[in-house]
Amino acid sequence: MRGLFVTGTDTDVGKTYVSSIILRELIDNGFRVGALKPACSGSVLVNGELRWPDLDQLAEAAGISDIDLICNQRFQAPLAPPVAARLEDRKTDLSAMQNSLLGWQTRADIVVVEGVGGLLCPLTAHQSVADFAVWVGFPLLIVARLGLGTINHTLLTIEAAKRRDIDIAGVVLNDGDSLADTPAGRTNFDELTNRTDVPVLGIVTHGGRSISLRDRETPARIAWSGLAGFRGDDGSNSE
């Protein structure tokens, strides 16, 4: 099974938004895609029904009608999954999360796994998102919030991943708060490029539906399938 594991430098940095971009681009390139979020917490009430906006967004991007295929560990409170689970007298189930991924083996060419919060966010009573990422074994894509503080958060995430021997595909900067024209927003890309050997793949402009290069105008041609380790019949990276 091939895929990418999308993590963030924090919660609410745009992991789902970037994951959705990747899913759409993979579909446009002819791949069967799967989407997985091992656990999801923080529901909203829509017409009397509990909904999880992240899962709805992933489902729409991947063309999946059954959100159970994406996530079978869903909790209401917007907290780390094991904390949210305790409020419902439940426990997070690592085996169920693992089986959800294995269920995509015959359904998808490439699976996009979106983590919860940051890389060291608790996922079960004893495991973190990083532990799950190690088990999954997919290259890691780090989504960072464009703006002040992202250099520290991104470098710490890279360091934590490298200490666990997790392969890192790259970093994507997401301008979810319209900070591109602030001093931090203008310099984040170059500062990160100069301070790590992990490639900074591009920037998602505020409200953008694709990833751009440093100039924020030129579309970044990112071979997601190649980063995920998918190779064509000729042995070359596909896309």
N, C-alpha and C positions, 0 to 999 in steps of 0.2 A: 504494500500500500504506500502511495506517495502523498505528500501533503506539506502544508505549512502550518506552523503553530504561531498564531498572532497573540503577542502579549503587549502589555502597556507599561509605561513608566509609572502609572498611577491609575486610579479609577477615573472613568469619564474623560479619557483622552482621545477617544475616537476609534477604539479597536473595532467596534461593530461597523462603523462607517467605512473604514479601510478594508475590512474583511469583505464587505459587500461590493466594493469596487473590484477587489480581486476576483470574487466569484463571478461577477458579470463579465469581466474581461476573459476569464477562462472559458466561460460558456460561449462567448463570441468567437473564441479560437477553436471551438469544436470539442471541448472536453466535457465529459460527464463529471459533475462536481457533487461533493458531499459537504455538508456543514455540520459542525459539532461545537457545542458549548457544554463542557462537562457539568456545570451547575450554573443556575441563574437565579439571582435574588433581586427583589424589587419589582413588585407587580403594580399594575394600575387597574382600576375598575372601568370597563368599557361596556355600556349597555347591560350592566349587571353581571358581566363576565370578567374574571381575572385574566389579564393579558400581560405578557412580558414584551415590552417594545423591542428589546434587542433581538429576541427570537423572531418576532414578526418581521423585522428588517432583514435578518439573515434568510428567513424563509422566502421572502419576496425576491431577494437577489438571486437565490439559488433555484427558485421555481419549485420549492418543496411545500406541499400542502399540509403535511402532518408534522407539527413541531415536536412531537415525541421522538422523531428521528434525529432532531437537532439536540434536544436536551430533555432528559427524563428526571432531572433533579431540579425542581423549581420550587422557590420559596418566596413568601410574600414580602418580608421585611428587607429594605435596602441595606443589607449588612453582609459581611463575609459569610459564605454559605453555611459553615458549621454553626455560626452564631445565629443566623436566621433560622436554621433547622431546629435548634434548641427551643426557640420561641414557639414552635409548632409541635413540640414533643416528638421530633423526628431526628434522624441522623443522616448525614450525607453518606452515600454508598459508593465507595471507590470501584468496586466490582461492576456496578451498574454503569458507571461512567466508562470504564474500559470496554464493557460489552457493547456500549453504544458506538464506540469507534469501530470495533470489529464488525459491527453490523453493516458498515459501509464497504467492506472488502469487495463484494461483487457488484455493488451498485454504482461505484464512482471510480474514475481514473485518478482524481486528485481530491483530497479532503482538506478543507480549511478548518482548522480547530482554533476557536477563539477562547483565550483564557478568561479568568475572572480577576478584575482589578489588576494589580501589579504582579510581577513574577513570584514574589514571596507571599502573596495573599494566601491565607489559610483556605484549603479546599476540603479537608476532612479534619477530624480531631487530631490527626498526627501528620498529615501530608499537606504540602503546599502546592500551588500551581506549578512551581519549578519541578517538584517531584513527578507530577503528572507529565510535564513536558519531557522529562528524561525518559519516562516509560514509553511515551508516544514515539519519540525518536525523530520527529520531523524537524527540519531547520526552523529556527526561530526568527520571526519578523517582529521587530520592536516598534511600536507606535508611540511617539513622543509628542507632547503638547508643545506647539510653537510658542515661545515666550520665555519670560524670566523664570529661571530655576530648572529649565529642561536640560542644561548641560550636566549638572550634577545628577539629576534623576536618571538620565540616559546612561551616563558612564557607570553609575552604580548598578544599573540593570545589566549592562554588558559584563561588568566584573562578576556579578552573581552567576550569570549564565556560563561564562568561561570557567569559573571554578567548578562547575558541574559538568564540564566538557560537552556543553550543548552547542551544536553548530549554529552560528548566527548568520542568517541570510542577509540582513541589513536593517536599516532604520528608515522609517518614514515619519516625517514631521507633519503634524496635522494642525492647521490653523482654524480650530473650531471657535476661537474667541475673537477673530478679526484683529490679530496682533502682528500681522506681517509688516506693518509700517512702524512698529516700535523699535527702539534700539536693539532689544533682545531678538525680536522677530527677524530683523535684518541680518543679524550676525550668527544666529544659532547654527545654520547650515555649515558655514566655514569653520566655526569653532569646533564643532563635533568632528568634521572631516580632518582637522589638524590634530585632534586629540585621541583618535582611535583608528585602528585598522579596519574596523567594521564599516562597510560602505553605507553612506547616507544616500538612499535611492531616490529621494525626491520629496516634494512638498504637496500636500493637499490644501489648496486655497479654501477660504471660507465658503462653504456651500458648493464647492467644486465636485464634479462627478468623476474626476480622474486625478492622476498623480502627475505633477509637473516637475521639470528640472529646477535648478536653483533660481533661474530667472522668473519662475512662476508663470511663464507664458508658453514655453515649449513643452509639449507632452513628453513624459518619460516613457520610453519604450522598454518596459520591464517584462522579461520572459519569466512569468510566474511559474510556469511549468518546469522550466530549467532550474529555477531556485528550489523547487520542490523535489528535484531529482528525477523528473519524468524525462525519458529519452525516447525519441522517435525510433521507427524501425531501422533507421540507418545508424543508430547509436548516438546521434547528435542530440543536443538539447533542443527540445521542441519549441514551437512558437516562432 
